[in-house]
Amino acid sequence: MKIGEYKLYSIETSEFGLDGGAMFGIIPKVLWEKEAPPDSLNRIEMVTRSLLLVSESHKILIDTGNGSKWTKKYLDLYNIDLSKYNINSSLNKYGYTTDDITDVICTHLHFDHAGGNTTYDENSVIPTFSNAIYWISHKNWELANHPSQKDRGSFIEDDWEVLGKNNMIRLVKEQFLPGIEIHFTRGHTDGLMHPIISDGRKTLFYGSDIFPTAAHIPIPWVMSYDLRPAETVKEKDSLLKKMHNEEWILFFEHDPKYQACTINLEGKHYSMHKPVVISE
């Protein structure tokens, strides 16, 4: 797919699982399990999916997934599997390497979105993308470094500490790269950034954790992980109206089956209209 100056590629970086009850909040299991069948430990199948934007001057990766810095305990807990998808193999599929990346947009610093920012070199943590600038919202940076009791487990300092030491981080409050608008939300976490890529004819909205899967399109279907679930509901309502009316493409970061879709409205209820393939 091409939008404006950018060629777009879907970059799957891992398979993993999280508790279905936490992923769907107040929605009863009898409803959500029809959309996302759980395993014996109540975990639903998910992926980490990044978006690669390639222009003549930039190679931009949006989010980096779980990464590989995990002990067996956490590999088992989150059912993380890198055998089918990982950053290196998915980039190589399209002829790129980690050294080619010029910019990494971190929508937020939760471990399943920023874990691939860094990697191990023997016993040391090093930047995965040695030539990149890492863009992080000012508000999420503040929260990640001073987390509350509720979200302390979602932030892992190894995902960004070495980047700061190497002067690779830029804190932002507004648009910062050409041809990419940034929409901020706060329901899931402070300063969550949603890149919007548009050329006036075609527009893609990066759903991140407001719309982690297609099953999360219905407005009340929000996660227990959200800091402000009621705010997420309001944000989804406003965004879905715009996405439907203007025929935007919604990109999913965690859906194991669908890369993206357009939005359908029937009465007051939103759902997936047509699946969209970003790249084969």
Secondary structure per residue as TSV (DSSP state, phi and psi in degrees):
chain	resnum	aa	ss	phi	psi
A	1	M	-	360.0	144.3
A	2	K	E	-128.0	132.5
A	3	I	E	-131.2	117.6
A	4	G	T	59.4	-130.0
A	5	E	T	-83.3	-3.1
A	6	Y	E	-107.3	135.9
A	7	K	E	-89.8	136.4
A	8	L	E	-110.7	137.5
A	9	Y	E	-133.7	135.7
A	10	S	E	-83.0	123.5
A	11	I	E	-118.0	95.7
A	12	E	E	-77.3	135.4
A	13	T	E	-121.2	-11.2
A	14	S	E	-174.7	162.1
A	15	E	E	-107.7	143.8
A	16	F	E	-161.3	-177.8
A	17	G	E	-146.0	144.9
A	18	L	E	-129.9	159.5
A	19	D	E	-57.9	126.9
A	20	G	H	-62.7	-37.4
A	21	G	H	-62.2	-41.7
A	22	A	H	-67.8	-34.3
A	23	M	H	-72.5	-22.8
A	24	F	H	-121.1	8.8
A	25	G	T	54.7	-121.8
A	26	I	T	-80.1	-5.4
A	27	I	S	-71.1	126.1
A	28	P	-	-60.8	146.0
A	29	K	H	-58.7	-35.1
A	30	V	H	-59.6	-22.4
A	31	L	H	-92.1	-50.7
A	32	W	H	-72.0	-26.4
A	33	E	H	-68.6	-16.8
A	34	K	H	-70.6	-30.1
A	35	E	H	-91.2	-30.8
A	36	A	S	-143.8	84.9
A	37	P	-	-60.3	129.6
A	38	P	B	-85.9	161.3
A	39	D	-	-87.6	-170.0
A	40	S	T	-65.8	-18.7
A	41	L	T	-101.8	14.1
A	42	N	S	71.0	16.3
A	43	R	E	-88.6	140.9
A	44	I	E	-99.5	151.1
A	45	E	E	-72.5	133.4
A	46	M	E	-144.8	167.0
A	47	V	E	-128.4	165.9
A	48	T	E	-105.9	125.0
A	49	R	E	-127.9	121.3
A	50	S	E	-100.2	168.0
A	51	L	E	-122.5	124.5
A	52	L	E	-100.8	127.1
A	53	L	E	-113.6	123.6
A	54	V	E	-120.9	121.0
A	55	S	-	-123.9	-175.8
A	56	E	S	-65.2	-30.7
A	57	S	S	-108.8	-15.5
A	58	H	-	-135.7	149.5
A	59	K	E	-129.4	101.7
A	60	I	E	-107.9	126.8
A	61	L	E	-108.4	125.9
A	62	I	E	-97.2	112.3
A	63	D	-	66.2	159.6
A	64	T	-	-132.1	4.1
A	65	G	B	76.0	-160.4
A	66	N	S	-73.2	-27.6
A	67	G	-	71.8	-167.4
A	68	S	S	-124.0	11.6
A	69	K	-	-89.5	50.8
A	70	W	-	-116.6	141.7
A	71	T	-	-80.7	165.8
A	72	K	H	-58.6	-35.9
A	73	K	H	-55.6	-47.2
A	74	Y	H	-82.6	-28.1
A	75	L	H	-59.7	-40.8
A	76	D	H	-73.0	-42.1
A	77	L	H	-60.5	-45.2
A	78	Y	T	-99.9	5.2
A	79	N	T	53.3	41.7
A	80	I	-	-76.2	127.0
A	81	D	B	-130.4	118.0
A	82	L	-	-104.9	8.1
A	83	S	S	-73.5	-33.7
A	84	K	S	-90.7	-42.6
A	85	Y	-	-126.8	138.9
A	86	N	-	-156.8	166.6
A	87	I	H	-57.4	-47.1
A	88	N	H	-64.8	-47.4
A	89	S	H	-68.2	-36.1
A	90	S	H	-71.9	-35.8
A	91	L	H	-68.3	-43.3
A	92	N	H	-61.3	-31.1
A	93	K	T	-55.3	-31.6
A	94	Y	T	-107.3	11.3
A	95	G	T	89.6	19.6
A	96	Y	-	-121.2	159.7
A	97	T	-	-126.3	171.5
A	98	T	G	-61.7	-28.8
A	99	D	G	-69.7	-19.6
A	100	D	G	-78.1	-19.8
A	101	I	-	-71.1	125.3
A	102	T	-	-93.9	-27.3
A	103	D	E	-145.7	140.9
A	104	V	E	-121.4	119.2
A	105	I	E	-93.4	116.5
A	106	C	E	-93.7	105.4
A	107	T	S	-57.8	-38.4
A	108	H	-	-165.6	173.3
A	109	L	-	-102.7	19.2
A	110	H	B	-61.4	148.0
A	111	F	H	-60.5	-29.3
A	112	D	H	-83.1	2.8
A	113	H	H	-118.7	-23.9
A	114	A	H	-122.7	0.7
A	115	G	G	-61.2	-30.7
A	116	G	G	-83.0	2.2
A	117	N	G	-59.0	-33.4
A	118	T	E	-131.8	166.5
A	119	T	E	-148.7	175.6
A	120	Y	E	-94.3	137.2
A	121	D	E	-117.8	95.3
A	122	E	T	58.0	-109.0
A	123	N	T	-105.5	4.9
A	124	S	E	-106.9	146.2
A	125	V	E	-88.6	127.3
A	126	I	E	-130.6	160.1
A	127	P	E	-63.4	135.8
A	128	T	S	-70.2	-37.7
A	129	F	S	-111.8	90.0
A	130	S	T	-67.6	-21.0
A	131	N	T	-106.5	10.0
A	132	A	-	-100.3	152.9
A	133	I	E	-94.1	134.0
A	134	Y	E	-102.3	120.0
A	135	W	E	-99.9	122.4
A	136	I	E	-133.0	137.9
A	137	S	E	-69.6	144.8
A	138	H	H	-58.7	-42.6
A	139	K	H	-67.7	-40.4
A	140	N	H	-72.5	-32.1
A	141	W	H	-61.3	-44.1
A	142	E	H	-62.4	-43.9
A	143	L	H	-66.6	-43.7
A	144	A	H	-59.9	-34.6
A	145	N	H	-89.5	-8.6
A	146	H	S	-140.9	61.5
A	147	P	-	-72.0	158.1
A	148	S	-	-83.8	172.6
A	149	Q	T	-60.2	-34.5
A	150	K	T	-66.5	-40.2
A	151	D	T	-113.6	13.7
A	152	R	G	-59.5	-36.5
A	153	G	G	-72.2	-12.2
A	154	S	G	-86.8	-14.7
A	155	F	B	-110.9	130.2
A	156	I	-	-125.8	115.2
A	157	E	G	-59.7	-29.8
A	158	D	G	-60.7	-17.5
A	159	D	G	-77.1	-11.9
A	160	W	T	-145.2	-12.9
A	161	E	H	-58.2	-47.6
A	162	V	H	-67.1	-26.8
A	163	L	H	-66.6	-41.3
A	164	G	H	-64.1	-40.6
A	165	K	H	-65.1	-27.2
A	166	N	T	-98.3	12.0
A	167	N	T	56.7	40.5
A	168	M	-	-103.2	-1.5
A	169	I	E	-101.0	137.4
A	170	R	E	-123.7	123.4
A	171	L	E	-89.8	134.8
A	172	V	E	-131.1	154.9
A	173	K	S	-126.5	-4.9
A	174	E	S	-156.1	-175.3
A	175	Q	-	-55.4	140.8
A	176	F	-	-140.4	-9.8
A	177	L	B	-127.4	147.5
A	178	P	T	-63.2	136.6
A	179	G	T	75.2	8.2
A	180	I	E	-127.7	114.3
A	181	E	E	-87.1	149.4
A	182	I	E	-117.1	125.1
A	183	H	E	-107.4	128.1
A	184	F	E	-100.2	139.0
A	185	T	E	-128.2	166.2
A	186	R	-	-136.2	-1.2
A	187	G	S	-65.6	-46.0
A	188	H	S	-75.1	-49.1
A	189	T	S	-159.3	162.3
A	190	D	T	-65.0	133.6
A	191	G	T	66.5	31.1
A	192	L	E	-68.7	126.5
A	193	M	E	-100.7	130.5
A	194	H	E	-116.4	102.9
A	195	P	E	-63.8	140.4
A	196	I	E	-122.7	120.4
A	197	I	E	-109.1	123.5
A	198	S	E	-147.5	148.8
A	199	D	-	-122.6	14.4
A	200	G	S	92.1	-21.5
A	201	R	S	-110.8	-38.6
A	202	K	-	-126.6	134.9
A	203	T	E	-133.5	133.4
A	204	L	E	-118.0	131.8
A	205	F	E	-110.2	127.2
A	206	Y	E	-84.6	109.5
A	207	G	-	-70.8	-29.5
A	208	S	T	48.0	-130.1
A	209	D	T	-99.8	9.3
A	210	I	T	-79.8	-38.5
A	211	F	S	-128.3	71.6
A	212	P	S	-66.9	-33.1
A	213	T	S	-138.4	169.9
A	214	A	G	-62.6	-30.3
A	215	A	G	-65.9	-16.2
A	216	H	G	-93.6	9.1
A	217	I	-	-65.5	-44.6
A	218	P	S	-54.4	135.3
A	219	I	T	-56.0	-44.3
A	220	P	T	-74.6	-10.5
A	221	W	-	-82.5	86.0
A	222	V	-	-122.9	160.1
A	223	M	-	-85.5	151.0
A	224	S	T	-70.1	-17.9
A	225	Y	T	-69.3	-18.7
A	226	D	-	-64.6	137.3
A	227	L	S	-67.4	-37.1
A	228	R	-	-134.8	79.2
A	229	P	H	-57.2	-38.4
A	230	A	H	-64.3	-34.1
A	231	E	H	-69.4	-38.9
A	232	T	H	-59.3	-41.4
A	233	V	H	-59.4	-44.6
A	234	K	H	-64.7	-42.2
A	235	E	H	-64.6	-42.5
A	236	K	H	-63.4	-43.0
A	237	D	H	-57.2	-48.7
A	238	S	H	-65.3	-43.7
A	239	L	H	-69.0	-40.9
A	240	L	H	-64.6	-38.0
A	241	K	H	-58.1	-45.5
A	242	K	H	-68.9	-42.9
A	243	M	H	-63.4	-40.4
A	244	H	H	-69.3	-49.0
A	245	N	H	-64.3	-35.4
A	246	E	T	-104.4	7.6
A	247	E	T	57.1	45.8
A	248	W	-	-73.6	159.5
A	249	I	E	-96.5	131.3
A	250	L	E	-103.8	121.7
A	251	F	E	-94.5	131.8
A	252	F	-	-103.3	128.6
A	253	E	S	-86.7	-24.4
A	254	H	S	-122.6	0.0
A	255	D	-	-73.6	126.3
A	256	P	S	-73.7	-13.7
A	257	K	S	-114.4	-42.9
A	258	Y	-	-108.4	129.7
A	259	Q	S	-76.5	-38.4
A	260	A	E	-166.9	172.2
A	261	C	E	-162.6	169.6
A	262	T	E	-100.1	169.2
A	263	I	E	-109.1	135.6
A	264	N	E	-107.7	144.8
A	265	L	E	-125.9	121.0
A	266	E	E	-125.3	108.6
A	267	G	T	67.3	-117.3
A	268	K	T	-107.7	9.9
A	269	H	E	-111.4	126.0
A	270	Y	E	-93.9	147.1
A	271	S	E	-155.8	177.7
A	272	M	E	-71.3	132.3
A	273	H	E	-89.4	-71.4
A	274	K	E	-131.6	134.0
A	275	P	E	-62.9	146.1
A	276	V	E	-124.6	129.4
A	277	V	-	-97.1	118.8
A	278	I	S	-75.9	-45.7
A	279	S	-	-154.5	150.8
A	280	E	-	-78.9	360.0
